[in-house]
Structure formats: C-alpha cells, structure tokens
Amino acid sequence: RPGFIATLFLYLAVLIPVVEEIIKPIAVWLLLRRKPQPWEGFALGATSGAGYALFENLTIGAAAESWTLVTVLRLGTAAVHIFATGMVGWGLVSGISERKFDRLAGSLLAGIILHGVWNGFNILSSLGEFAPVREALGSFGAGLADYSMFGMGVLALGSILGLIKASSAFRRAIIAGVN
C-alpha cells in the first residue's frame, strides 16, 4: 500500500528526526544561560547524541547470526547521532549568543536532514527487500533501495569525518582564544 509506505517515511524520516534533533541537545538548551562557547555547544550536543545513540543501541536486540552486521550499522547510526546533535548544539550556542538565528535554523535543519536521510535509507534498505514494495516504489525507488546501504556508509563516513574536522577546528579556536 503506497499510503502506508508514505506514512512510514513521513513518520520515520521526517517527524522523528525533527523531534529528536530538538530534544537530544537538551543539555545545551539548559545551559544557554551560562553563555557557553560555540565549541562547548558542539561538545555538549555531541555528548548528548552519543548518550542517545547508546540508549538506542542498547534497546535494539540482534540475533547471534546477524549481530556483526547490526553492530556495524549501529556504529554508523551512532556517528550520525553524535555529529547531527553536535551541529545542533553548536548552532544553538553560536546562533543565540551571536544573534545569528539563521545559523541556528541552518544547523537545526542540517541535523534534521542528515538524520532524516539516514532514516530514509534505513527504511529503503529494509523495505526494498520485498517485491510488492519494490513494485510500489517504482524503478527509481527500487534503484535507490538497492544503493541505500552505500548511502548509509557515505553518511556514516561523512559524519565521522565531520566530527574529526570539527574537533580540529575547535581545538585551533580554543588555542587561539577565538570563540
């Protein structure tokens, strides 16, 4: 049923990322009055994302024969959660402290999109195995489902590289005494 698939995508790839990327950096929201530095917002957001990823990973069970694959995929999920929420934390602090609300909106949107695309690929990967779903997706959607694991790998690697780049940039800023 195409309506079911559309509802599933809307819920898992749009609504959940919006809610999670607003709630996950709760520590940043609570500490805004202390006027943290933007790098601290990123670090707090990333830490919140890591805690959330740990909680999520602990609640997902896997059969012994698929444990390795599930663990590798969950590492990618953790990287996406950590990086996305780090970006949102940075945007919260720098956007509010510097009154650059476009930065806040942009970082929140970037975190939501990263998370949503990850979830979308995950859905395609799972549902793309079923012939009736592939037929409902059409040739483009079925092709996208075939390459969704590759897309997830790119997003996970990009998130890891983003974390490394952010760490390097913030380290230089701290040493230079720049916000």
C-alpha positions as CSV (number, residue, x, y, z in Angstrom):
1,R,0.0,0.0,0.0
2,P,1.7,3.2,-1.1
3,G,-0.2,5.2,1.6
4,F,1.4,3.1,4.3
5,I,4.9,3.5,2.8
6,A,4.4,7.2,2.5
7,T,3.2,7.4,6.2
8,L,6.1,5.3,7.3
9,F,8.6,7.7,5.5
10,L,6.8,10.8,6.9
11,Y,7.0,9.5,10.4
12,L,10.4,7.9,10.5
13,A,12.3,10.1,8.1
14,V,10.7,13.5,8.9
15,L,8.8,13.6,12.1
16,I,11.2,11.6,14.3
17,P,14.3,13.5,13.2
18,V,12.6,16.8,13.9
19,V,11.6,15.8,17.4
20,E,14.9,14.1,18.2
21,E,17.1,16.9,17.0
22,I,15.1,19.4,19.1
23,I,15.1,17.2,22.2
24,K,18.6,15.4,22.1
25,P,20.5,18.6,22.8
26,I,18.5,19.3,26.0
27,A,21.8,19.9,28.0
28,V,22.6,22.7,25.6
29,W,19.2,24.2,26.0
30,L,19.5,24.1,29.8
31,L,23.0,25.6,29.8
32,L,22.3,28.5,27.4
33,R,22.0,30.9,30.4
34,R,25.6,30.2,31.3
35,K,26.7,31.5,27.9
36,P,28.8,28.6,26.8
37,Q,31.2,29.0,23.9
38,P,30.2,27.6,20.5
39,W,32.7,24.7,20.8
40,E,31.1,23.8,24.1
41,G,27.7,23.7,22.4
42,F,29.1,21.3,19.9
43,A,30.7,19.2,22.6
44,L,27.6,19.1,24.7
45,G,25.4,18.3,21.7
46,A,27.8,15.6,20.6
47,T,27.8,14.1,24.1
48,S,24.0,14.2,24.2
49,G,24.0,12.5,20.7
50,A,26.4,9.8,22.0
51,G,24.2,9.2,25.1
52,Y,21.1,8.9,22.9
53,A,22.9,6.5,20.5
54,L,24.0,4.4,23.4
55,F,20.4,4.2,24.8
56,E,19.0,3.5,21.3
57,N,21.6,0.8,20.6
58,L,21.0,-0.9,24.0
59,T,17.3,-1.2,23.2
60,I,17.8,-2.9,19.9
61,G,18.4,-6.6,20.0
62,A,20.0,-8.8,17.4
63,A,20.1,-12.5,16.7
64,A,23.5,-14.1,17.0
65,E,23.9,-14.7,13.3
66,S,23.2,-11.0,12.4
67,W,25.0,-9.4,15.4
68,T,28.1,-8.3,13.5
69,L,26.1,-6.6,10.7
70,V,23.8,-4.9,13.2
71,T,26.7,-3.7,15.3
72,V,28.5,-2.2,12.3
73,L,25.3,-0.5,11.2
74,R,24.7,0.8,14.8
75,L,28.2,2.4,14.7
76,G,27.1,4.4,11.7
77,T,23.9,5.3,13.5
78,A,26.0,6.5,16.5
79,A,28.2,8.6,14.3
80,V,25.2,10.3,12.7
81,H,23.5,10.9,16.1
82,I,26.7,12.4,17.5
83,F,27.5,14.6,14.6
84,A,24.0,15.8,13.9
85,T,23.4,16.7,17.6
86,G,26.8,18.3,17.8
87,M,25.9,20.6,14.9
88,V,22.6,21.5,16.5
89,G,24.4,22.2,19.8
90,W,26.9,24.5,18.0
91,G,24.1,26.2,16.2
92,L,22.1,26.8,19.4
93,V,25.0,28.4,21.2
94,S,26.5,30.4,18.4
95,G,23.1,31.4,17.0
96,I,21.7,32.6,20.2
97,S,24.9,34.2,21.7
98,E,25.8,36.0,18.4
99,R,22.2,36.7,17.5
100,K,22.6,34.8,14.2
101,F,19.3,33.0,14.1
102,D,19.9,31.9,10.6
103,R,22.9,29.9,11.9
104,L,20.6,28.3,14.5
105,A,18.0,27.4,11.9
106,G,20.6,26.2,9.4
107,S,22.3,23.9,11.9
108,L,19.0,22.5,13.1
109,L,17.9,21.9,9.5
110,A,21.2,20.3,8.7
111,G,20.9,18.0,11.7
112,I,17.3,17.1,10.8
113,I,18.2,16.4,7.1
114,L,21.2,14.3,8.0
115,H,19.2,12.2,10.5
116,G,16.2,12.1,8.1
117,V,18.2,10.9,5.1
118,W,19.9,8.2,7.3
119,N,16.4,7.0,8.5
120,G,15.1,7.1,4.9
121,F,18.0,5.0,3.6
122,N,17.4,2.6,6.5
123,I,13.7,2.3,5.6
124,L,14.5,1.7,2.0
125,S,17.1,-0.9,2.8
126,S,14.6,-2.8,4.9
127,L,11.5,-2.5,2.8
128,G,13.4,-2.8,-0.5
129,E,13.8,-6.5,0.1
130,F,10.1,-7.1,-0.6
131,A,8.9,-7.5,-4.2
132,P,5.5,-5.7,-3.6
133,V,7.2,-2.8,-2.0
134,R,9.8,-2.6,-4.8
135,E,6.9,-2.5,-7.3
136,A,5.2,0.3,-5.4
137,L,8.5,2.3,-5.2
138,G,8.9,2.2,-9.0
139,S,12.2,1.8,-10.8
140,F,13.8,4.9,-9.3
141,G,12.7,4.0,-5.7
142,A,13.8,0.4,-6.2
143,G,17.2,1.5,-7.5
144,L,17.6,3.8,-4.5
145,A,16.7,0.9,-2.2
146,D,19.5,-1.1,-3.9
147,Y,22.1,1.5,-3.1
148,S,20.7,2.6,0.3
149,M,23.4,0.7,2.2
150,F,26.1,2.5,0.2
151,G,24.3,5.8,1.0
152,M,24.3,4.9,4.7
153,G,28.0,4.2,4.5
154,V,28.7,7.6,2.9
155,L,26.6,9.3,5.6
156,A,28.4,7.4,8.4
157,L,31.8,8.2,7.0
158,G,30.8,11.8,6.4
159,S,29.7,12.1,10.0
160,I,32.9,10.6,11.3
161,L,34.9,13.0,9.1
162,G,32.7,15.9,10.2
163,L,33.5,15.1,13.8
164,I,37.2,15.0,13.1
165,K,37.1,18.3,11.2
166,A,35.0,19.9,14.0
167,S,37.4,18.7,16.6
168,S,40.4,20.1,14.8
169,A,38.7,23.4,14.1
170,F,37.5,23.9,17.7
171,R,40.9,22.8,19.0
172,R,42.6,25.5,16.9
173,A,40.0,28.1,18.0
174,I,40.5,27.2,21.7
175,I,44.3,27.5,21.4
176,A,43.9,30.9,19.5
177,G,41.4,32.1,22.1
178,V,38.7,32.6,19.5
179,N,35.1,31.7,20.0
